[in-house]
Amino acid sequence: MLNAILFDSDARNQLLPLTATRPMGELRLGILTLREKWERHLRASVSYITQEYLQEKFPIHVEAENLVLNGGVIPNEALCRRIEQMDMNEALLHNGELVAAWLDEARFEALIEDEEVRELDGKNLDKSIPFKQLNRLWEFTQFNDQAIREDFNLLTQGRRSEPISATNTVLGAAQVFLEKGAKIECCILNATTGPIYIAEGAEVMEGSVLRGPVAIGANAIVKMGTRIYGPTTIGPGCRAGGEIARSILLANSNKAHDGYLGDSVLGEWCNMGADTNTSNLKNNYSEVKLWDYEAGRFANTGLQFCGLVMGDHAKCGINTMFNTGTVVGVSANVFGSGYPRNFVPDFAWGSVESGYRTYRFSDACETAERVMARREVAFNELEKAILYHVYDRTAKYRSWEK
């Protein structure tokens, strides 16, 4: 099997807080993570070059021949066929940035040690080959429509869907695919606007309405009467309810109650309290800005619609109102009336009325342990060490500590 190694590009810093707890290749776009896309397209085994504090959880595997890939690049059929045609010690570039390189073990070790890699044959990617790369947070919702469609074709080509119960109303049945063990009864599915994919073990409860393109991940639950507008991805293990539009839940997060989530991205192990609502359009219809961790300021998105980005383990209380273009950091806990600030730092605890204090690290870990146990996932010392690194590195954003 081909040995592929995904590396975090400089764009990793613009994708915080989602990349604070994972390599870029573990980000979900469409139905699959970027890693899963590469694995399927290239029939490869994938490991990572990532941040040092993440390397133990996401270790690297080196062989005599290694295909090194930019972790933020979104693979497609044409790009992967070009990569398969590459020779050993050839590098493929796009606008001067490395996309892929075949390296023997010696040259790979030189790359890791920041030494000069000799005798590499650099070639520019042909402009006729489609190319997309995740560089900014707001691109998730921009790219998700095409990503769901491409993943749907990749996963279902040459296969038959499980039968769809006659209790459902289905438009565009050819574009609906149910994996074995998926449950759906008494729902409305409209796939004329895009495909609908429901993975193994997922359940869509009675009265739900899905308008494609929509992906429901393995063992996810869509609660009764949920309305989902595509393009939307409900990742594995998630709980979804209320009204959701043009959003992505990476995995194991809960937006299970009434309330609106639009043009937003939630990390893993997040929980949104009942009747939480996100604004995705400013009252004056002007361009939305979004917090940039690396720059330490808000960046122009060029978008009129942009909602919430929430890092792993973040939580909000019932009736929380998030303003247009809000970023909530890892393990932040937000509650109370009024709009929270548009950037809530990692490990912040508080409300508009009471202000914020730092979420005590030991308390945050206890909560994480309880939450993950509900999905039968262990919160071990490795997970704790990753969270502590994020806690330590983000102290500069918690102004009340100074």
BADREN-618071 format. One line per field, with one value per residue (C-alpha): residue number from 0; residue in one letter; x, z, y. Coordinates in steps of 0.001 Angstrom, whole numbers. Each point is the difference from the previous one (the first is absolute). Layout:
% BADREN-618071
nr: c(NUM ...) $
rest: c(A ...) $
xx: c(X ...) $
zz: c(Z ...) $
yy: c(Y ...) $
//
This chain:
% BADREN-618071
nr: c(0 1 2 3 4 5 6 7 8 9 10 11 12 13 14 15 16 17 18 19 20 21 22 23 24 25 26 27 28 29 30 31 32 33 34 35 36 37 38 39 40 41 42 43 44 45 46 47 48 49 50 51 52 53 54 55 56 57 58 59 60 61 62 63 64 65 66 67 68 69 70 71 72 73 74 75 76 77 78 79 80 81 82 83 84 85 86 87 88 89 90 91 92 93 94 95 96 97 98 99 100 101 102 103 104 105 106 107 108 109 110 111 112 113 114 115 116 117 118 119 120 121 122 123 124 125 126 127 128 129 130 131 132 133 134 135 136 137 138 139 140 141 142 143 144 145 146 147 148 149 150 151 152 153 154 155 156 157 158 159 160 161 162 163 164 165 166 167 168 169 170 171 172 173 174 175 176 177 178 179 180 181 182 183 184 185 186 187 188 189 190 191 192 193 194 195 196 197 198 199 200 201 202 203 204 205 206 207 208 209 210 211 212 213 214 215 216 217 218 219 220 221 222 223 224 225 226 227 228 229 230 231 232 233 234 235 236 237 238 239 240 241 242 243 244 245 246 247 248 249 250 251 252 253 254 255 256 257 258 259 260 261 262 263 264 265 266 267 268 269 270 271 272 273 274 275 276 277 278 279 280 281 282 283 284 285 286 287 288 289 290 291 292 293 294 295 296 297 298 299 300 301 302 303 304 305 306 307 308 309 310 311 312 313 314 315 316 317 318 319 320 321 322 323 324 325 326 327 328 329 330 331 332 333 334 335 336 337 338 339 340 341 342 343 344 345 346 347 348 349 350 351 352 353 354 355 356 357 358 359 360 361 362 363 364 365 366 367 368 369 370 371 372 373 374 375 376 377 378 379 380 381 382 383 384 385 386 387 388 389 390 391 392 393 394 395 396 397 398 399 400 401) $
rest: c(M L N A I L F D S D A R N Q L L P L T A T R P M G E L R L G I L T L R E K W E R H L R A S V S Y I T Q E Y L Q E K F P I H V E A E N L V L N G G V I P N E A L C R R I E Q M D M N E A L L H N G E L V A A W L D E A R F E A L I E D E E V R E L D G K N L D K S I P F K Q L N R L W E F T Q F N D Q A I R E D F N L L T Q G R R S E P I S A T N T V L G A A Q V F L E K G A K I E C C I L N A T T G P I Y I A E G A E V M E G S V L R G P V A I G A N A I V K M G T R I Y G P T T I G P G C R A G G E I A R S I L L A N S N K A H D G Y L G D S V L G E W C N M G A D T N T S N L K N N Y S E V K L W D Y E A G R F A N T G L Q F C G L V M G D H A K C G I N T M F N T G T V V G V S A N V F G S G Y P R N F V P D F A W G S V E S G Y R T Y R F S D A C E T A E R V M A R R E V A F N E L E K A I L Y H V Y D R T A K Y R S W E K) $
xx: c(0 1213 1466 -1269 956 -2107 1748 -1546 544 307 -3769 -341 264 -2881 -2201 207 -1793 -983 3653 985 -903 609 2151 -1499 -647 -2486 -2285 -3329 -1284 -2878 -591 3620 3022 2824 1994 -2835 -265 3719 -221 -2856 1243 3555 -702 2612 927 281 1963 1045 2664 -1704 604 2294 -2671 -2363 2569 -490 -3730 561 3353 2051 821 2973 857 2630 -2281 -2345 -2584 -19 -3254 -1163 -2567 -2196 -458 -3385 614 -1953 133 2055 2544 466 530 2730 1629 -5 1996 2787 3499 2153 1557 -2470 -1903 -3293 -548 -2923 870 3363 -1515 674 -2989 1653 3446 1291 2990 2240 747 3287 -1511 -3006 2241 1827 -3358 -932 3353 -498 3000 237 -1735 2186 -903 -3704 -1709 -2585 -2895 -2966 -3475 -1732 -2640 -2555 -51 -2565 1665 -1434 1718 -1331 1670 -2588 -2807 -2797 957 -1549 -3531 992 1541 -2410 -2562 2478 1723 -3224 -771 3512 93 -3473 1187 3201 -1820 -2981 1454 -963 -2013 -3683 -1697 -1842 -3774 -1731 -3128 -3300 -938 2333 -756 2951 809 2969 337 2993 2016 -863 2319 -512 2796 -786 -1543 -1160 -3502 -2472 -3790 -2773 2347 231 3165 573 3066 -888 2225 2886 774 -978 2304 -926 2801 14 -1737 -1405 -3629 -2225 -3084 -3600 -1065 3464 469 3330 739 3245 2871 47 2280 -938 3008 278 -2023 -1232 -3557 -2284 -2746 -3736 -1171 3476 343 3332 837 3009 2823 272 2136 -1021 3140 276 -1462 -1694 -3478 -1913 -3303 -1875 957 3437 1167 3312 1974 2512 179 3343 -903 -1484 -1567 -3535 -2306 -2962 -2760 -2051 1917 1762 3534 1022 3226 1921 2627 75 3000 -185 -1552 -1911 -3445 -2521 -2689 -3685 -1274 3498 -42 2746 -193 1538 -968 658 -2922 1648 877 3669 3070 644 3341 1333 2672 3478 2104 3328 -570 -1658 -2776 -3159 449 -2260 -1767 -1470 -3255 -3450 -986 2238 -1098 1883 3284 374 3123 3 -1577 -1698 -3452 -2785 -3014 -3688 -1271 3511 43 3116 609 971 3570 796 2980 -91 3244 772 -1651 -1730 -3262 -2485 -3356 -2369 -2106 1302 2429 3433 2957 889 3116 -260 3513 880 -782 -2148 -2908 -2723 -2647 -594 -1453 2582 3039 2459 2394 2337 -1518 2156 1961 -809 -3718 157 1650 -2646 -2716 1801 337 -3730 -1009 2249 -1087 -3548 1315 2147 3223 2736 1396 3568 3264 790 -3264 690 3494 -1374 -2589 2617 2153 -2997 -773 3558 435 -3282 512 1016 -3565 -1555 427 -1424 3031 2380) $
zz: c(0 -853 3007 100 2529 411 1245 1595 -2233 1267 -463 3180 2029 -1894 754 3778 2258 -2055 -570 3646 800 -3303 -3143 -3086 -1512 2775 -998 -1462 -3233 -1819 1271 664 1728 -2252 1098 -895 -3436 -706 1284 -2333 -3076 210 1853 2473 3654 1438 2942 975 296 2470 3056 2564 2722 -2348 -1344 2671 -751 -3756 -546 -3175 -1919 -2377 -2611 -2721 -2360 1249 -1623 1872 -392 995 2740 -968 -3634 -877 -2189 -3167 -2707 -2504 2585 1363 -3475 -584 3320 -924 -3133 1989 86 3067 1237 -2005 1645 -1139 657 -165 -8 1549 2875 362 -821 -132 -143 -351 2318 907 3691 -57 -1705 2296 3077 -1470 -428 3629 1208 -2064 -2108 -3709 -2001 -3056 -3475 257 -3346 668 -2438 -27 123 -3353 64 -1519 3224 2563 3205 3354 3324 3442 1082 2097 2387 -2136 -2938 1735 -748 -3452 -1074 1666 -2814 -2540 2633 923 -3666 -716 3124 -780 -3419 1472 2694 -2016 -3454 -1071 3195 868 2797 2699 -643 1017 2055 -1704 3062 -1346 -2712 -2389 -2896 -2168 1448 -2223 1965 3429 1458 3250 1410 1790 3404 -759 1319 -1412 211 -667 -1351 -3098 -2103 -2914 -1985 -3132 1321 921 1310 3442 1674 3255 1462 1884 3367 -487 864 -1411 2192 -1051 -1453 -1090 -3314 -1862 -3107 -1705 -197 3501 1674 3241 1501 1635 3208 -149 1129 -1599 2515 -760 -2173 -940 -3100 -1824 -3010 -2095 -386 3536 1596 3277 943 1656 3481 -111 1232 -2184 557 -738 -3168 -1607 -3259 -1894 2996 1016 3277 -69 2358 3411 566 1084 -1523 1040 796 -1594 -1132 -3192 -1114 -3334 -2001 2954 930 3304 1095 2028 3459 -174 1536 -831 2614 -893 -2102 -829 -3136 -2311 -2168 -3428 -1563 1338 261 -2507 -2362 60 -246 2987 1823 1852 2698 -1249 2734 -1723 -824 3371 -1640 -2087 -3681 -2925 -1352 -3140 993 806 1725 2763 3348 2796 216 3205 1122 1597 3444 -92 1562 199 2313 -918 -1985 -972 -2850 -2179 -2145 -3660 -460 3478 886 3238 1091 1301 3340 296 1950 -863 1645 1031 -1888 -2577 -2817 967 -1517 -3573 1275 3144 897 692 3581 641 2426 403 -1410 -1191 3386 2295 -2254 -605 2132 -899 -60 2517 -1938 2376 -237 -3791 -30 2305 -2338 -3060 1674 752 -3476 -1865 2223 -1310 -3413 1601 -818 2623 1058 646 941 -3661 -515 3212 -1171 -3292 1819 2407 -2920 -1401 3469 394 -3519 28 3340 -1900 -1318 3500 788 3527 1035 -587) $
yy: c(0 3491 1870 3587 2662 3145 3132 3081 3026 3579 293 -2037 3207 1608 -3019 305 -866 -3082 -974 586 -3611 -1826 -1 1614 -3419 -825 2874 -1113 1510 -1623 -3523 -975 1496 1168 -3070 -2351 1596 -592 -3573 -853 1859 -1384 -3276 1169 -317 3534 1429 3534 2624 2309 2160 -1587 -80 -1890 -2461 -2688 -243 305 -1772 -76 -3175 83 -2629 -340 1959 2723 2211 3319 1960 3474 -643 2945 -1017 -1498 -3066 -643 -2654 2008 1164 -3511 -1455 2621 -891 -3690 882 1669 -1435 -556 3265 2074 2856 1494 3714 2426 3710 -878 -2033 -3719 -2202 -3430 -1588 -3537 -403 -2885 -471 1937 3043 -165 59 3007 1746 -691 1361 3196 -887 682 -2715 -529 -1175 629 543 2730 288 2358 -1459 258 2749 -2366 -2058 1253 1178 1045 478 908 3226 1849 -951 1395 -2235 -3030 1143 1268 -3327 -2406 -216 -1338 -2149 -1830 -678 -1306 -2176 -1344 -1152 -1431 -1990 -1246 -729 -3508 -622 -233 1871 -1880 164 3235 -603 839 2097 2714 2562 43 2330 -969 -3505 -829 2559 -1433 -2640 -1895 -2139 -3258 639 3544 713 2494 -23 2559 2690 2213 -274 2374 -1039 1949 2808 -2305 -3489 -1283 -2521 -1770 -2102 -3277 88 3508 739 2735 213 578 3319 1125 1813 -223 2068 -1075 45 -1490 -2555 -1769 -1802 -3408 -401 3593 756 2578 782 128 2878 1225 2201 -235 2147 -982 136 -1379 -2705 -1627 -1937 -3427 -258 3409 908 2463 1783 3220 1876 -405 1568 -64 -1254 -2681 -1938 -1828 -2882 -868 3420 864 2574 -2085 2511 2750 3064 1070 -864 1526 278 -1385 -2604 -1881 -2052 -3196 -491 3296 480 2716 634 -94 2915 1255 2152 1233 3085 -483 3354 3492 2412 2354 -2905 1021 -2246 -2265 -44 -3032 -315 -975 -1619 516 3673 672 1992 -370 -832 885 -3078 1538 -1712 1291 -3264 -1328 -1418 -1769 -1911 -2013 -1872 -3461 -462 3433 334 2569 260 96 3000 1108 2546 36 3062 -131 -1204 -1346 -2214 -1991 -1644 -3488 -896 3371 37 2766 733 2815 2531 2455 -596 -1361 1824 -1015 -1734 -2112 -1211 -3614 -1107 3065 -458 2581 2290 3533 994 -1563 253 -2786 -1948 -2837 -3466 -1869 -2613 -2859 813 117 -3426 -1465 1248 -1360 -3392 -156 1178 -2444 -2900 518 -1095 -2728 1875 265 3352 -1137 1694 636 1898 1897 988 1344 2076 1334 1151 1895 1398 1262 1395 1923 1788 3138 360 -101 3675 -298 -2098 2929) $
//
